[in-house]
Amino acid sequence: MKSHEDLKVWQESMTLVEKVYALTASFPKEEVYGLTSQIRRSAVSVPSNIAEGAGRQSKAEWIRFLFIAQGSLSELDTQLKIAQRLDYIAEAKEIFSSIFFIRNMLTKLINSIKV
């Protein structure tokens, strides 16, 4: 592997960040330091942890950071569902599909590293 940027899962998670920022741009202004910020941080955490893990020296550390990225995806999923319940977003099927897809990619990557 040349770089974390070569990983399809990193590329997909970067696209997810862009989608999340676009989606949350219309959230109420009173949420700028609340839910909007939390959702964006969770999204940014995914590619950041993939990159950090790829830069580590051991497989165990890399796997640990990939698990953290999975946790951030779960956090993002929950926060977006909260936003739906608060009627901040009506439809987010594309983002939820991306989360599911990235989670599966991370699981496959983790399993391939463990071998």
C-alpha distances in whole Angstrom, upper triangle without the diagonal:
4,6,8,9,7,8,12,13,13,14,17,18,18,21,22,23,25,27,28,29,31,33,34,35,38,39,42,42,43,40,38,38,38,36,34,33,32,30,28,27,26,24,22,21,19,16,17,17,13,12,14,13,9,11,13,13,14,13,17,16,13,15,18,17,16,19,21,19,21,24,24,24,27,28,28,29,32,33,33,35,37,37,39,41,42,43,40,38,40,37,33,32,29,28,28,27,24,24,24,21,19,20,20,16,16,18,16,13,15,16,13,12,16,16
4,7,8,7,9,13,14,13,14,17,18,18,20,22,23,24,26,28,28,30,32,33,34,38,38,41,41,43,39,37,37,37,36,34,32,32,30,28,27,26,24,22,21,19,16,17,17,14,12,14,14,10,11,13,14,16,16,19,18,15,18,20,18,18,21,22,20,23,25,25,25,28,29,29,30,33,34,33,36,38,38,39,42,43,43,40,38,40,37,34,33,30,28,30,28,25,25,26,23,20,22,22,19,18,21,19,16,18,20,17,16,19,20
4,5,5,7,11,12,10,11,15,15,15,17,19,19,21,23,24,25,27,29,30,31,34,35,38,38,39,36,33,33,34,32,30,28,28,27,24,23,22,20,18,18,16,13,13,14,11,8,11,11,8,8,12,13,15,15,18,16,13,16,18,15,15,19,19,17,20,22,21,22,25,26,25,27,30,30,30,33,35,34,36,39,40,40,37,35,37,34,31,30,27,26,27,26,22,22,24,21,18,20,21,17,16,19,18,15,17,19,17,15,19,20
4,5,5,9,9,7,9,12,12,12,15,16,16,18,20,21,22,24,26,27,28,31,32,35,35,36,32,30,30,30,29,27,25,24,23,21,20,19,17,15,14,12,9,10,10,7,5,9,9,6,8,11,13,15,14,16,14,11,13,15,12,12,16,16,14,16,19,18,18,21,22,21,23,26,26,27,29,31,31,32,35,36,36,33,32,34,31,27,27,24,22,23,22,19,19,20,18,15,17,17,14,13,16,16,12,14,17,15,14,18,19
4,5,8,9,6,7,10,11,10,12,15,15,16,18,20,20,22,24,25,26,29,30,34,34,35,32,30,30,30,29,26,25,25,23,20,20,19,17,15,15,13,9,11,12,9,8,11,12,10,11,15,17,18,18,20,18,15,17,19,16,15,18,18,15,18,21,19,19,22,23,22,24,27,27,26,29,31,30,32,35,35,35,32,31,32,30,26,26,23,21,23,22,18,19,20,18,15,17,18,15,14,18,17,14,17,20,18,17,21,22
4,6,9,8,8,11,12,12,14,16,17,18,20,22,23,24,26,28,29,32,33,36,37,38,35,33,33,33,31,29,28,27,25,23,23,22,19,18,18,15,12,14,15,11,10,14,14,11,13,16,18,19,17,20,19,15,17,19,17,15,19,20,17,19,22,21,20,24,25,24,25,28,29,28,31,33,32,33,36,37,37,34,32,34,31,27,27,23,22,24,22,18,19,20,17,15,18,18,14,14,17,16,13,16,18,16,16,19,20
4,5,5,6,9,10,11,13,14,16,17,19,20,22,23,25,26,28,31,31,35,35,37,33,31,32,31,29,28,26,25,23,22,21,20,17,16,16,13,10,13,13,9,9,13,12,10,12,15,17,17,16,18,17,13,14,17,14,12,16,17,14,15,19,18,17,20,22,21,22,25,26,25,28,30,30,31,34,35,35,32,30,32,29,25,24,21,20,21,19,16,16,17,14,12,14,14,10,10,14,12,10,13,15,13,13,17,18
4,5,5,6,9,10,11,12,14,16,17,18,20,21,23,24,26,29,30,33,34,35,32,31,31,31,28,26,26,25,22,21,21,19,16,16,16,13,11,14,14,11,12,15,15,13,16,18,21,21,18,20,20,16,16,19,16,14,17,18,14,15,19,18,16,19,21,20,20,24,24,23,26,28,28,28,32,33,32,30,28,29,26,22,21,18,17,18,16,13,14,14,11,9,12,12,8,10,13,12,10,14,15,14,15,18,19
4,5,5,6,9,10,10,12,14,15,16,18,20,21,22,24,27,27,31,32,33,29,28,28,28,25,24,23,22,19,18,18,16,13,13,13,10,8,12,11,8,10,13,13,12,15,17,20,19,17,18,17,14,14,16,13,10,13,14,11,11,15,14,12,16,18,16,17,20,21,20,23,25,25,26,29,30,30,28,25,27,24,20,19,16,15,15,14,11,11,12,9,6,9,9,6,7,10,10,9,11,14,13,14,17,19
4,5,5,6,9,10,11,13,14,15,17,19,20,21,23,26,26,30,30,31,28,26,26,26,24,22,21,20,18,16,16,14,12,11,11,8,5,9,9,6,7,11,11,10,13,15,18,19,17,19,17,13,14,16,13,11,14,14,10,12,15,14,13,16,18,16,18,21,21,20,23,25,25,26,29,30,30,27,25,27,24,21,20,18,15,17,16,12,12,14,12,9,11,13,10,9,13,13,11,13,16,16,16,19,21
4,5,5,6,9,10,11,13,14,16,17,19,20,22,25,26,29,30,31,28,26,27,27,25,23,22,21,19,17,17,16,13,12,13,11,8,11,13,10,11,14,15,13,16,19,22,22,21,22,21,17,18,19,16,14,17,17,14,15,18,16,15,18,20,17,19,22,22,21,24,26,25,26,29,30,30,27,25,26,23,20,19,16,15,17,15,12,13,15,12,10,13,14,11,12,16,15,14,16,19,18,19,22,23
4,5,5,6,9,10,11,12,14,16,16,18,20,23,24,27,28,30,26,25,26,26,23,21,21,20,17,16,16,15,11,12,13,10,9,12,13,11,13,16,16,16,18,21,24,24,22,23,22,18,18,20,17,14,16,16,13,13,16,14,12,16,17,15,16,19,19,18,21,23,22,23,26,27,27,24,22,23,20,16,16,13,11,13,12,8,9,11,9,7,11,12,9,11,14,14,13,16,19,18,19,22,24
4,5,5,6,9,10,10,12,14,15,16,18,21,21,25,26,27,23,22,23,22,20,18,17,16,14,12,13,11,8,8,9,6,5,9,10,9,11,14,14,14,17,19,22,22,21,21,20,17,17,17,14,12,14,13,10,11,13,11,10,13,14,12,13,17,17,16,19,21,20,21,24,25,25,22,20,22,20,16,16,13,11,12,12,8,8,11,10,7,10,12,10,10,14,15,14,16,19,19,19,22,24
4,5,5,7,9,10,11,13,14,16,17,20,21,24,25,26,23,21,22,22,20,18,17,17,14,12,13,12,9,8,10,8,6,9,12,10,11,14,15,15,17,20,23,24,23,24,21,18,19,20,16,15,17,16,12,14,16,13,12,16,16,14,16,19,18,17,20,22,21,22,26,26,26,23,21,23,20,17,18,15,12,15,15,11,12,15,13,11,14,16,14,14,17,18,17,19,22,22,21,24,27
4,5,5,6,9,10,11,12,14,16,18,20,23,24,26,23,21,23,23,20,18,18,18,15,13,14,14,10,10,13,11,10,13,15,14,15,18,19,19,21,23,27,27,26,27,25,21,22,23,19,17,19,19,15,16,18,15,13,17,17,14,16,19,18,16,19,22,20,21,24,25,24,21,19,20,18,15,15,12,10,13,13,9,11,14,12,11,14,16,14,15,19,19,18,21,23,23,24,27,28
4,5,5,6,9,10,10,12,14,17,17,21,22,24,20,19,20,20,17,15,15,15,11,10,12,11,7,9,11,9,9,12,14,14,15,18,19,19,21,24,27,27,25,26,24,21,21,21,18,16,18,16,13,13,15,12,10,13,14,11,12,15,14,13,16,18,17,17,21,21,21,18,16,18,15,12,12,10,7,10,10,7,8,11,11,9,12,14,13,14,17,18,18,20,23,23,24,26,28
4,5,5,6,9,10,11,12,15,16,19,20,21,18,16,18,17,15,13,12,13,10,7,9,9,5,6,9,9,8,11,13,13,14,17,18,19,20,23,26,27,26,26,24,21,21,21,18,17,18,16,13,14,15,12,11,14,14,11,13,16,14,13,16,18,16,18,21,21,21,18,16,19,17,14,15,13,10,12,14,10,11,14,14,12,14,17,16,16,19,21,20,21,24,25,25,27,30
4,5,5,6,9,10,11,14,15,19,19,22,19,17,19,19,17,14,14,15,12,10,12,12,9,9,13,12,12,14,17,16,17,19,21,22,23,26,29,30,29,29,27,24,25,25,21,20,22,20,17,18,19,16,15,18,17,14,15,18,16,15,18,20,17,19,22,22,21,18,16,18,16,14,15,12,10,14,15,12,13,16,16,14,17,20,19,19,22,23,23,24,27,28,28,30,33
4,6,5,6,9,10,12,14,17,19,21,18,17,19,19,16,13,14,15,11,10,13,13,9,11,14,13,13,16,18,18,19,22,23,24,26,28,31,32,30,31,29,26,26,26,23,21,22,21,17,18,19,16,14,16,16,12,13,16,15,12,15,17,15,16,19,19,18,15,13,15,13,10,12,9,7,11,12,10,11,14,14,14,16,19,18,19,22,23,23,25,27,28,29,31,33
4,5,5,6,8,11,11,15,16,18,15,14,15,15,12,9,11,11,8,7,10,10,7,9,12,12,13,15,17,18,19,21,23,23,25,27,31,31,30,30,27,25,25,24,21,20,21,19,16,16,17,13,12,14,13,9,11,13,11,9,13,14,12,13,17,17,16,13,11,14,12,10,12,11,8,11,13,11,11,15,15,14,16,19,19,19,22,24,23,25,27,28,29,31,33
4,5,5,6,9,10,14,14,16,14,12,14,14,12,9,10,11,9,7,10,11,9,10,13,14,14,16,18,19,20,22,24,25,26,28,32,33,32,32,29,27,27,26,23,22,23,21,18,19,19,16,15,17,16,12,14,16,14,12,16,16,14,16,19,18,17,14,13,16,15,13,16,14,11,14,16,14,15,18,19,17,19,22,22,22,25,27,26,27,30,31,31,33,36
4,6,5,8,10,13,15,17,15,14,16,17,14,11,13,15,12,10,14,15,12,13,17,17,17,19,21,22,23,25,27,27,29,31,35,36,34,35,32,30,30,29,26,25,26,24,21,22,22,19,17,20,18,15,16,18,15,13,16,17,14,15,19,18,16,13,12,14,13,12,14,13,11,14,16,15,16,19,19,19,21,24,23,24,27,28,28,29,32,33,33,36,38
4,6,7,8,12,14,16,13,13,16,15,12,10,12,13,10,10,14,14,12,14,17,17,18,20,22,23,24,26,28,28,30,32,36,36,35,35,32,30,30,29,26,25,25,23,20,21,21,18,16,18,16,13,13,15,13,10,13,14,11,12,15,14,13,9,8,10,10,9,12,11,9,12,15,14,14,18,19,18,20,23,23,23,26,28,28,29,32,33,33,35,38
4,5,5,9,10,12,10,9,12,11,9,6,9,10,8,8,12,12,11,13,16,17,18,19,22,23,24,25,27,29,30,32,36,36,35,34,32,30,30,29,26,25,25,23,20,21,20,17,16,17,15,12,14,14,11,10,13,13,9,11,14,13,12,8,8,12,12,11,15,14,12,14,17,16,16,19,21,20,21,24,25,24,27,29,29,30,33,34,34,36,39
4,6,9,9,12,10,9,13,13,12,8,11,13,11,10,14,15,14,15,18,19,20,21,24,25,26,27,29,31,32,34,38,38,37,37,34,32,33,32,28,28,28,26,23,24,24,20,19,21,19,16,17,18,15,13,16,16,13,15,17,15,14,10,11,14,15,14,17,16,15,17,20,19,19,23,23,23,24,27,27,27,30,32,32,33,36,37,37,39,42
4,7,8,11,10,10,14,14,12,9,13,15,13,13,17,18,17,18,21,22,23,24,27,28,29,31,33,34,35,37,41,41,40,40,37,35,35,34,31,30,30,28,26,26,25,22,21,22,20,17,18,19,15,13,16,15,11,13,15,13,12,8,9,12,13,13,17,17,15,18,21,20,20,24,25,24,26,29,29,30,32,34,34,35,38,39,39,41,44
4,6,8,7,8,11,10,9,7,10,12,11,12,15,16,16,18,20,21,23,24,26,28,29,30,32,33,35,36,40,40,39,39,36,34,34,33,30,29,29,26,24,25,24,20,20,20,18,15,16,16,13,11,14,12,9,11,13,10,10,6,8,11,13,14,17,18,16,18,21,20,20,23,25,24,25,29,29,29,31,34,34,34,37,39,39,40,43
4,5,6,7,10,10,10,9,12,14,13,14,17,19,19,20,23,24,26,27,29,31,32,32,34,36,37,39,43,43,42,41,39,37,37,35,32,32,32,29,27,28,26,23,23,23,20,18,19,18,15,14,16,14,11,13,14,11,10,8,11,14,16,17,21,21,19,21,24,24,23,27,29,28,29,32,33,32,35,37,37,37,40,42,42,43,46
4,5,5,9,10,10,9,11,14,14,14,17,19,19,20,23,25,26,26,29,31,31,32,34,36,37,38,42,43,42,41,39,37,37,36,33,33,32,29,28,29,27,24,24,25,22,20,21,21,17,17,19,16,14,16,17,14,14,11,14,17,20,20,24,24,22,24,27,26,25,29,30,29,30,34,34,33,36,39,38,38,42,43,43,44,47
4,6,7,8,9,9,11,13,14,15,17,19,20,21,23,25,27,27,29,31,32,32,35,37,37,39,42,43,42,41,38,37,37,35,32,33,32,29,28,29,26,23,24,24,21,19,21,20,16,17,18,15,13,16,17,13,14,12,15,19,21,21,25,26,23,24,28,27,26,29,31,30,31,34,35,34,36,39,39,39,42,43,43,44,48
4,5,5,5,6,8,9,10,12,14,15,16,18,19,22,24,24,25,28,29,29,31,33,34,35,39,39,39,37,35,34,34,31,29,29,28,25,24,25,23,20,20,20,17,16,17,16,12,13,15,12,10,14,14,11,13,10,13,17,19,18,22,22,20,21,24,24,22,26,28,26,27,30,31,30,32,35,35,35,38,40,39,40,44
4,6,7,5,6,9,10,10,12,14,15,16,18,20,22,22,24,26,27,27,29,31,32,33,37,38,37,36,33,32,33,31,28,28,28,25,23,25,23,19,20,21,18,16,18,18,14,15,17,15,13,16,17,15,16,12,15,19,20,19,23,23,20,22,25,24,22,26,28,26,27,30,31,30,32,35,34,34,37,39,38,40,43
4,7,7,5,8,10,11,11,14,15,16,17,20,22,21,23,25,26,26,28,31,31,32,36,36,36,35,32,31,31,29,26,27,27,23,22,24,21,18,20,20,17,16,19,17,14,15,18,15,14,18,19,16,18,15,17,21,23,21,25,25,22,23,26,25,23,27,28,26,27,31,31,29,32,35,34,33,37,38,37,39,42
4,6,6,6,9,10,11,12,15,16,17,19,22,21,22,25,26,26,28,30,31,32,36,36,35,34,31,31,30,28,25,26,25,22,21,22,19,17,18,18,14,14,16,14,11,13,15,12,11,15,15,13,15,13,15,19,20,19,23,23,20,21,24,23,21,24,27,25,25,29,29,28,30,33,32,32,35,37,36,37,41
4,5,5,6,8,10,10,12,14,15,17,20,20,21,23,25,25,27,29,30,31,35,35,34,33,30,29,29,26,24,24,23,20,19,20,17,14,15,15,12,10,12,11,7,9,11,9,8,12,12,11,13,10,12,16,17,16,19,20,16,17,21,20,18,21,23,22,22,26,26,25,27,30,30,30,33,35,34,35,39
4,6,5,6,9,10,11,12,14,16,18,18,20,22,23,24,26,28,29,30,34,35,34,33,30,29,29,27,24,24,24,21,19,20,18,15,15,16,13,11,13,13,9,10,13,11,9,12,14,12,13,10,12,15,16,15,18,18,15,17,20,19,17,21,23,21,22,25,26,25,27,30,29,30,33,34,34,35,39
4,6,5,6,9,10,10,12,15,17,16,18,20,21,21,24,26,26,28,32,32,32,30,28,27,27,25,22,22,22,19,17,19,17,14,15,16,13,11,14,14,11,12,15,13,12,16,17,16,17,14,15,19,20,18,21,20,17,18,22,20,18,22,23,21,22,25,26,24,27,29,28,28,32,33,32,34,37
4,5,5,6,9,10,10,13,16,15,16,19,20,20,22,24,25,26,30,30,29,28,25,24,24,22,19,20,19,16,15,16,14,11,12,13,9,8,11,11,8,10,13,11,11,15,16,15,17,14,15,19,19,17,20,20,16,17,20,18,16,19,21,19,19,23,23,22,24,27,26,26,29,31,30,31,35
4,5,5,6,9,10,11,14,14,16,18,19,20,22,24,25,26,30,30,29,28,25,24,24,22,19,19,18,16,14,14,13,10,10,11,8,6,9,9,6,7,11,10,9,12,14,14,15,12,13,16,16,13,16,16,12,13,16,15,13,16,18,16,17,20,21,20,22,25,24,24,27,29,29,30,33
4,5,5,6,8,10,12,12,14,16,17,18,20,22,23,25,28,29,28,27,25,23,23,22,19,18,19,16,14,15,14,11,11,13,11,8,12,13,10,10,14,14,12,15,18,17,18,14,15,18,17,15,17,16,13,15,17,15,14,17,19,16,17,21,21,20,22,25,24,24,28,29,28,30,33
4,5,5,6,9,11,10,12,14,15,16,18,20,21,22,26,26,26,25,22,21,21,19,16,16,16,13,12,14,12,9,11,13,10,9,12,13,11,12,16,15,15,18,20,19,20,17,18,21,21,18,20,19,15,17,19,17,15,18,19,17,17,21,21,19,21,24,23,23,26,28,26,28,31
4,6,5,7,10,10,11,13,15,15,16,19,20,21,25,25,24,23,20,19,18,17,14,14,14,11,9,10,9,5,7,9,6,5,9,10,9,10,13,14,14,16,18,18,20,17,17,20,19,16,18,17,13,14,16,14,12,15,16,14,14,17,18,16,18,21,20,20,23,25,24,25,29
4,5,6,8,9,11,12,14,15,16,18,20,21,25,25,24,23,21,19,19,18,15,14,14,12,9,11,11,7,7,10,9,6,9,12,10,11,14,15,14,16,19,19,20,17,16,19,18,14,16,14,11,12,14,11,10,13,14,12,13,16,16,14,17,20,19,19,23,24,23,25,28
4,5,6,6,9,10,11,12,14,16,17,19,23,23,23,22,19,18,18,17,14,14,15,12,10,12,12,9,10,13,12,10,13,15,14,14,18,18,18,20,23,22,23,20,19,22,21,18,19,17,14,16,17,14,13,16,16,13,15,18,17,15,19,21,19,20,23,24,23,25,28
4,6,5,6,8,10,10,12,14,15,16,20,20,20,19,16,15,15,14,10,11,12,8,7,10,9,6,8,11,10,10,13,15,14,15,18,19,19,21,23,23,25,22,21,24,23,19,21,19,16,16,18,15,13,16,16,13,13,17,16,14,17,19,17,17,21,22,21,22,26
4,5,5,6,9,10,11,12,15,16,19,19,18,18,15,13,13,13,9,8,10,8,5,7,9,6,7,10,10,9,12,14,14,15,18,19,19,21,24,24,25,23,21,24,22,18,19,17,14,14,15,12,10,13,13,9,10,13,12,10,13,16,14,14,18,19,18,20,23
4,5,5,6,9,10,10,12,15,18,19,18,18,16,13,14,14,10,9,12,10,7,10,12,10,10,14,14,13,15,18,18,18,21,22,22,24,27,27,27,25,23,26,24,20,21,18,15,16,17,13,12,15,14,10,12,15,12,11,15,16,14,15,18,18,17,20,23
4,5,5,6,9,10,11,13,16,17,17,17,14,12,14,13,9,10,12,10,8,12,13,10,12,15,15,14,17,19,19,19,23,23,23,26,28,28,29,26,25,28,26,23,24,21,18,19,20,17,15,18,17,14,15,18,16,13,17,18,16,16,20,20,18,21,24
4,5,5,6,8,10,11,14,15,14,14,11,9,10,9,5,7,9,7,6,9,10,9,11,14,14,14,17,19,19,20,23,24,24,26,28,29,30,28,27,29,27,24,24,22,19,20,20,17,15,17,17,13,13,16,14,11,14,16,13,13,17,17,16,18,21
4,6,5,6,9,10,14,14,13,13,11,8,9,10,6,6,9,9,7,10,12,11,12,15,16,16,18,20,21,21,24,25,26,27,30,31,31,29,28,30,27,24,24,22,19,19,19,16,14,16,15,11,12,14,12,9,12,13,10,11,15,15,13,16,18
4,5,5,6,9,12,14,13,15,12,9,12,12,9,9,13,12,10,13,15,14,15,18,19,18,21,23,23,24,27,28,28,30,32,33,33,31,30,32,30,26,26,24,21,22,22,18,17,19,18,14,16,17,15,12,16,16,13,14,17,17,15,18,20
4,5,5,7,10,12,12,13,9,8,11,10,7,9,12,11,10,14,15,14,16,19,19,19,22,24,24,25,28,29,29,31,33,34,35,32,31,34,32,28,29,26,23,24,24,21,20,22,21,17,17,19,17,14,17,18,15,14,18,18,15,18,21
4,5,5,9,9,9,9,6,4,7,7,5,7,10,9,9,12,14,14,16,18,19,19,22,24,24,25,28,29,30,32,34,35,36,33,32,34,32,29,29,27,24,24,24,21,19,20,20,16,16,17,15,12,14,15,12,11,15,14,12,14,17
4,6,8,9,9,11,9,6,9,10,8,9,12,13,12,15,17,17,18,21,22,22,24,26,27,27,30,31,32,33,36,37,37,35,34,36,33,30,29,27,25,25,25,21,20,21,20,16,17,18,15,12,15,15,11,12,15,14,11,14,16
4,7,9,10,12,9,8,11,12,10,12,15,15,14,17,19,19,20,23,24,24,26,28,28,29,32,33,34,36,38,38,39,37,36,38,36,32,32,30,27,28,28,24,23,25,23,20,20,21,18,16,19,19,15,15,18,17,14,17,19
4,6,8,9,6,6,10,10,9,11,14,14,15,17,19,19,21,23,24,25,27,29,29,31,33,34,35,37,39,39,41,38,37,40,38,34,34,32,29,29,29,26,24,26,24,21,21,22,19,17,18,19,15,14,17,16,13,15,18
4,7,9,7,8,11,12,12,14,16,17,18,20,22,22,24,26,27,28,30,32,33,34,36,37,38,40,42,43,44,42,41,43,41,37,37,35,32,32,32,29,27,28,27,24,23,24,21,19,20,20,17,15,18,17,13,15,17
4,5,5,6,9,10,11,13,15,16,17,19,20,21,23,25,26,27,29,31,32,33,35,37,38,39,41,42,44,42,41,43,40,37,36,34,32,31,31,28,26,27,26,23,22,22,20,17,18,18,15,13,15,14,10,11,14
4,5,5,6,9,10,10,12,14,15,16,18,20,21,23,24,26,27,29,30,32,33,35,36,38,39,41,42,40,39,41,38,34,34,32,29,29,28,26,24,24,23,20,19,19,17,14,14,14,11,9,11,11,7,8,10
4,5,5,6,9,10,11,12,14,15,17,19,20,21,23,24,26,27,29,30,32,33,35,36,38,39,41,39,38,40,38,34,34,32,29,29,28,26,24,24,23,20,19,19,18,15,14,15,13,10,12,12,9,8,12
4,5,5,6,9,10,11,13,14,15,17,19,20,21,23,25,26,27,29,31,32,33,35,36,38,39,37,36,38,36,33,33,31,28,28,28,25,23,23,23,20,18,20,18,14,15,16,14,11,14,14,11,11,15
4,5,5,6,9,10,11,13,14,15,17,19,20,21,23,25,26,27,29,31,32,33,35,36,37,35,34,36,34,30,30,28,25,25,25,22,20,21,20,16,16,17,15,11,13,14,10,9,12,12,9,10,13
4,5,5,6,9,10,11,12,14,15,17,18,20,21,23,24,26,27,29,30,32,33,35,36,34,33,35,33,29,28,27,24,23,23,21,19,19,18,15,14,14,13,10,10,11,9,6,9,10,7,8,12
4,5,5,6,9,10,11,13,14,16,17,19,20,21,23,25,26,27,29,31,32,33,35,33,32,34,32,29,29,27,24,24,24,22,19,19,20,16,14,16,15,11,12,14,12,9,12,14,11,11,15
4,5,5,6,9,10,10,12,14,15,16,18,20,21,22,24,26,27,29,30,31,33,31,30,32,30,27,27,25,22,22,22,19,17,18,18,14,13,15,14,10,12,14,12,10,14,15,12,13,17
4,5,5,6,9,10,11,13,14,15,17,19,20,21,23,25,26,27,29,30,31,30,28,30,28,24,24,22,20,19,19,16,14,15,15,11,10,12,10,7,8,11,8,7,11,12,10,12,15
4,5,5,6,9,10,11,12,14,15,17,18,20,21,23,24,26,27,29,30,29,28,30,28,24,24,23,20,19,19,17,14,15,15,12,10,12,12,8,9,12,10,8,11,14,12,13,16
4,5,5,6,9,10,10,12,14,15,16,18,20,21,22,24,26,27,29,27,26,28,27,23,23,23,19,18,20,17,14,15,16,13,11,14,14,10,12,15,13,12,15,17,15,16,20
4,5,5,6,9,10,10,12,14,15,16,18,20,21,23,24,26,27,25,24,26,24,20,21,19,16,16,16,14,11,13,13,10,9,12,11,8,10,13,12,11,15,16,15,17,20
4,5,5,6,9,10,11,13,14,15,17,19,20,21,23,25,26,24,23,25,23,19,19,18,15,14,14,13,9,10,11,9,6,9,10,7,8,12,11,10,13,16,15,16,19
4,5,5,6,9,10,11,12,14,15,17,18,20,21,23,24,23,22,24,23,20,20,20,16,15,16,15,11,12,14,12,9,13,14,11,12,15,15,13,16,19,18,18,22
4,5,5,6,9,10,10,12,14,15,16,18,20,21,22,21,20,22,21,17,18,18,14,13,15,13,10,12,14,11,10,14,14,12,14,17,16,15,19,21,20,21,24
4,5,5,6,9,10,10,12,14,15,16,18,20,21,19,18,20,18,15,15,14,11,10,12,10,6,9,11,8,7,11,12,10,12,15,15,15,18,20,20,21,24
4,5,5,6,9,10,11,12,14,15,17,19,20,19,18,20,18,15,15,16,12,10,13,12,8,10,12,11,9,12,14,12,13,17,17,16,19,21,21,22,25
4,5,5,6,9,10,11,12,14,15,17,18,17,17,19,18,15,17,17,13,12,15,14,11,13,15,14,12,16,17,15,16,20,20,19,22,24,24,24,28
4,5,5,6,9,10,10,12,14,15,16,15,14,16,15,12,14,14,10,9,12,11,8,11,14,12,12,15,16,15,17,20,20,20,23,25,25,26,29
4,6,5,6,9,10,11,13,14,15,14,13,15,13,10,11,12,9,7,10,10,7,9,12,12,11,14,16,15,16,19,20,20,22,25,25,26,29
4,5,5,6,9,10,11,12,14,14,13,15,15,12,14,15,12,10,14,14,11,13,16,15,14,17,19,18,19,22,23,23,25,27,28,28,31
4,5,5,6,9,10,11,12,11,11,14,14,12,14,15,12,11,15,15,12,15,18,17,16,19,21,20,21,25,25,25,27,29,29,30,33
4,5,5,6,9,10,10,9,8,10,10,8,11,12,9,9,12,13,11,13,16,16,16,19,20,20,22,24,25,25,28,30,30,31,34
4,5,5,6,9,10,10,9,10,10,9,11,13,11,9,13,14,12,14,17,17,17,20,22,21,22,25,26,26,28,31,31,32,35
4,5,5,6,9,9,9,11,13,12,14,16,14,13,17,18,15,17,21,20,20,23,25,24,25,28,29,29,31,33,34,34,37
4,5,5,6,5,6,9,10,10,13,15,13,13,16,17,16,18,21,21,20,24,25,25,26,29,30,30,32,35,35,36,39
4,5,5,6,5,6,8,8,11,14,12,12,15,17,16,17,20,21,21,23,25,25,27,29,30,31,33,35,36,37,39
4,5,8,8,9,11,12,14,17,16,15,18,20,18,20,23,23,23,26,28,28,29,31,33,33,35,37,38,38,41
4,6,8,10,12,13,16,19,17,17,20,22,20,22,25,25,25,28,30,30,31,34,35,35,37,39,40,40,43
4,5,6,10,12,15,17,16,16,19,21,20,22,25,25,25,28,30,30,31,34,35,35,38,40,40,41,44
4,7,10,11,14,16,14,15,19,19,19,21,24,24,24,27,29,29,30,33,33,34,36,38,39,40,43
4,6,7,11,12,11,12,15,16,16,19,21,21,22,25,26,26,28,31,31,32,34,36,37,38,41
4,7,10,12,12,13,15,17,17,19,21,22,23,25,27,28,29,31,32,33,35,37,38,39,42
4,6,8,9,10,12,14,14,16,18,19,20,22,24,25,26,28,29,31,32,34,35,37,39
4,5,5,6,9,10,11,12,14,15,17,19,20,21,23,25,26,27,29,30,32,33,35
4,6,5,6,8,10,10,12,14,15,17,18,20,21,23,24,26,27,29,30,32,34
4,6,5,6,9,10,10,12,14,15,16,18,20,21,22,24,26,27,28,30,32
4,5,5,6,9,10,10,12,14,15,16,18,20,21,22,24,26,27,28,31
4,5,5,6,9,10,11,12,14,15,17,19,20,21,23,24,26,27,29
4,5,5,6,9,10,11,12,14,15,17,18,20,21,23,24,26,28
4,5,5,6,8,10,10,12,14,15,16,18,20,21,22,24,26
4,5,5,6,9,10,10,12,14,15,16,18,20,21,22,25
4,6,5,6,9,10,11,13,14,15,17,19,20,21,23
4,5,5,6,9,10,11,12,14,16,17,19,20,22
4,5,5,6,9,10,10,12,14,15,16,18,20
4,5,5,6,9,10,11,12,14,15,17,19
4,5,5,6,9,10,11,12,14,15,17
4,5,5,6,9,10,11,12,14,16
4,5,5,6,9,10,11,12,15
4,5,5,6,9,10,11,13
4,5,5,6,9,10,11
4,5,5,6,9,10
4,5,5,6,9
4,5,5,7
4,5,6
4,5
4
